[in-house]
């Protein structure tokens, strides 16, 4: 059974701990780079890095951003302000990145800045950006990292604004890490010289919002716009809202940035429908928990729900559940699946798997095992499953 590292309380602020981490990173790594999205988390990472790099005479701070096209205008303005800073060396990429499109079954992926879709772009290319990709191959952002940091960069710390408070998956990633510093992940072949680093993994939502006010940091004004329509701080996101996790907040782009929204509807297949129905049973996110009948377990209720599906839907839902069970066993070394409380290591229990059986007969339920698994994780994150 994998060991879960216990949390430790210390007499230091999260900012002080992050500064200590960057002090360590600049001593240990040849290159320290900030993965910058323009969001609140990467803002905290960037400003802490600049403070330490200034003291250690390691300026300018290397910053890399992958522009995702369908982003608020305030995000673009903020990234431009960061690029103009003298203490920052900014690399701004506008390349066809593969993104999930949970709005549509027929077009499950979309590619920002795809040349063939130029007439559909949400906005024009910014000036002085990088548009070349290695070999013309299109992929997700992680696949570009080895290309960004070749062997000439030496050992590389790729610093990301990942916080464990945001999801069980991120918490497990840190809590089950073996050996070394908890916030430094080992590099993987073929780029073992590159390690992903999470300097603010222990920051809370309150921390990332208090810091800009207390320390006078510049920040993305798109958050101010979202606040005006009543979006809670914990749910404010500036990334493209078409994937499984941000889909439930798609509607706020229509309210906050109507001109951008008009282009997003024509850019990504299914966006208009998803904005209207993403929080309903049509997309699986509005399914409410049934009451557990007396004398039954969630496992028994799940099996009972499978019997009510058509043969085709039953097989697909059963395959999805079997995949989740297999994943749980691998992560926990065959620990029994809990009935109603998600396992702290795998994130699964029979109560969560019941959802896959419950929605197995509708359009969403006939998705792949991976999509059903993600749907369950989204429900857990958003409090639909307790």
N, C-alpha and C positions, 0 to 999 in steps of 0.2 A: 504494500500500500504506500502510495506516495505521501511524503510528509508535507503537512501544511504548516508553513512558517507562521509563528504567532506574531501579532502586532506588538510593537514596543512603544511605550510612551517616553518621550524625552523632554527635557526642559529647554527646547529650542523651537523657534517658529519654522514653518515649512520653508519660508524664504531663506532663513539662515542655513537650513539643511541643503537647500538647492545650491546656494553659493558654495558651500563646502564641496558638493558633488562636482560642480564645474571646476573648482580649483584642482580637484583630483583628475578630472578629465583632461585639462590642459597640460598637466604634468605627465600623464600616461600616454596620450594619443598624439600622433603627428598632426592630424587634422581633426578639428572639431567643427562640425557643420550643423546648422539648424534647419530642420524641415519646417518650412513656414507656410501656413495656409491663409494667414490673415485673421484667423480666429483667436478667441480669448486665450486658449491654452498655449498656442505657439507664441502668442504675445508675451506670456509670462516666461517661457523658455528663452526667447530672444533677449529680453531685457536683463534677465539674470546672467546670461552668457556675456552680454556687453559689459556689465559691471565687473565681472571677474577678468575678462580679457583686457579691459582697460588697466586694471591693477597689475596684471602680469605682462603688460606690453605685448599683447598678442592681437592687436587690432590690425586690419578690420576683421569683424566676425563674418565667417562664410555663411551665407543664407541661400537656400534653394527653395523655389516655389514652383509647383506645377499648377498653372492656371487651369481651372476646370470649366471655363466659359460661362456656364449658367450660374453666375454668382452675382450678388447684389452690387450695384454701382459703388456703394460706400466701401465694399471690400477692395475693389479695384483701386479706388482713391487712396485707401490706406496702404496697400502694397506699394503704390507709387511713392508715397511719403517715406516709407521704409527704404525703398531703393535709393532715394536721394540722400540718405544719411552718409556722412563721411566715415562713420565707424562700422559700416556694413559693406561687404562685397556681395552683391545681389545677383543671383542667376535666376532669370525668369523664363520658364519653359511654357510654350503653348504648343503642345504636341497631341496627336490623337491617342488619348488614354482610354482604355477600355473601362466602361462603367456599367454597373448593374442597372437594369431598368425593370423595377418591380411593378411598373404601371401596365406592362403588356406581356402576354404570353407569346405572341407572334414575333415580337422584337425584344428579346430579353436583355440585350446590351445596346449601348449607344456609345459613340466615340466623339468626345469633344474635339473641336478644331479639325474635324475630318475635312480634307480639301474638297471632296466630292459633295459635301453638304454646305459649302460656303454660303450659298443663297439662303440657308436656314440658320446660320450662326446667330446666337443671341446678341452678339456685339462684334465690333470690328477688333482686329488684332491690336494690342497695345504696341507702342513704338519700342524699338530696340529689344525685342524678345528673341529667344532661341526657338526655332521651329524644326530643326533637324533631329531625327531620331536614328539610332544605330541600325543600319541595314534596312530601314523602312519598315521594320517589324512593329506591329501595334500590340500593346500589352498593358497590364496594370502598372501602377507606379512602382511597386516593389521590384519589378523586373528591370526597371531602368537604373536602379541604384548601383549595381556593379559597373555600369557604363559611366555613371557620373564620377565615381571614385576609383580610378584605375590604380595599379600598383605604385605609380609615381606619387600618389598621395600618402603613401606609408600606411600606418594604422589609422583607421577612421572611426570617429564616434559620430554616428548619425542620430542627432538628438531630436526627439519627437515629443509632442505635447500629449502624451497618453496618461490618463488618470484612472486609478483603480475604482474610484467611486462611480464611474460611468456605466460599468457593466460587470456582471459576474465573470465573463470571459477574461476581461482585463485584470480583474482581481486574482483569478486563478493563475494567470500568466506570471504574476509577481509572487504570489503566495506559495507556489509549488517549485519555484526556482531552486536549483541545487548549486551550492557553492558560490563563492565570489560575491560581488556587490549585487544586491537585489535589483538595482535599476539598470544593470548592464546585461544585455542578452548576448550569448555567444554568437560569433559569426558563422555563416553557413556556406558550404561549398556552392559555387566556385569563387566566392568572395569572402573568405574567412578573415581577411584583414579589416572587414567592415562589421561593426557591431552596432546594433540598435540600442539607443540609450533613452531612458525615460526619467529625466531629471525632476519632473514635478508629479511623479506617480502618486504621491501621498497628499497632494493638494485637494481641497474641497472646492465646490462651486463658489462658496463664499470667499475662499482665498483668491481665486482667479479674478473675482469681481472687485474685491477690496483693494488689491494691489495697485491697479492703475490709478485709483483715486488717492491712495496713501502716498505713492511714490512718484506721482506726476507722469505716468507713462502715457504715451499716445495709444489710441485703441481704435478698433473698427466701429464706426458710427452706425453700421447696419444694426447693431444690437439696440441702439436707441430707437430705431424705427420699429423693431419687433416689440419692444417694451410698450410702445404706444397702442398696440393692438391687444395688449394684455398677455403676451407670451411669458410664462414664468422663466426666470433666469436659467433654471436647470434644463429647459427645453429649447433654448435659443441656439440655432445652428445656422451657419452661413454657407455650408457646403451644398452642392447640388442635391435636391430633395427627392431623387427618383429611386433610391435603393430601399431595401426592406426596412432598415432602421429609421431613416429620416422621412419615410413616406407619409407618416401620420401628420407631419407638419407641412405638407405640400401646400395646403390651403392658404397658409399665411403669406406665401409669395404672391398669391393673387391679390391679397389685401394690401400688402406693404409696397410692392413694386409692380403696379399694373402694366406698365410699358414693357418691362422685362418679361412679365408673365405672358403677355400676348405673343412674344417670340418663343417662349418655352413650350407653349402649347403646340406650335408647329415644329418644334425641334425634336421633341421626344414623344414617341408614339404612346398614346394612352394617358398622357399627363392630365388632360382636362377631366376625364372620367375618374382618374385616381384622386384628384383634388376634391371631387364631390363625394366619392364613396370610400376613400381609404380608411375611414374610421367606422366602417360598417362591416357586416358579415360578408358582403360581396368580396372583400379583400382579406377576409379572415381576421382582421384586427379588432372587429367589434363583437366577436363571439364571447358570450359571457359564460362563466362557469355554471354547470348544472349543480344542483344540490346532490350530495352523495346519499343514496338511499340507505336506510338503516340496514345493517348487517352486510353491506357490500364494501369492497375495497375499490380504490381507483383502478387497480389492475383489472379487477373483474368488470368494472364499468367500461373500461377501454375495450376489452374483448367483446362485451355485449354490443357496443357501438359498431364494431367491425361487422358483426353479423347482419346489421341493418343496411349495409351498403350493397350496391350492385357488384357483381363479380369482378368487373374491371377495376372499379374504384376500391373495392376491398383489397385486391392484390396490391395496388399501388400504395394505399395507406399502410397496409401491413409491411410492405417493403421499407417504407419510410420509418416506421416504428422499429423494425428490426435493425435498421442502420443506426438509429439512436441508441438502442440497447447495446449494440456492438461497440459503439463509441464509448459508452459509459463503462463497459467492462474493460476496455483497453486502458482508459484513463485511471481507473480505480483498481486495476488488477483483480477483476472479477468480484468486486464488492456487490452485494445484492442491491437491486434498484430500490430506492426508498419509495414509499407509497404516495405521500402527500407533501413532503418537504424536499426541494431540490438538493441534490447532493452537492456539497461545497466544492468538489473537485470537477465533476462532470457537468453539473448544472441541470441534470435531468432527474425526474421522478415520474411515477405513473400518472400523476395528476397532469403533468405537462404533456405527456404522450397522449392523453385522452383527447387533447385538442386535435391531433393529427387524425384520430379516428372520427371525431365529431364533424370535421369539415371535409372528410375524405370524399364526399359525394359532390361537392361543388367545384367550381372552376379552379379555385386556389388549391383545393385538396389534390387535384390531379397533377400537381407539380412534382418535380424530382425530390428525392430524399433530401438533398442539400437545401432546397428551398423550404421544405417543411421544417427541417431542423432550425433554419434561421428564423422562421416565423415563430417557433416556440421561444427562441431566445429573445426575440423582440417583445413578445408578450410578457416574459419575465421582467425585462428591463423596464417596461412601461407600467408595471403593477397590475396587469390584467390577470396574471397568475401569481398567487401569493405562495 
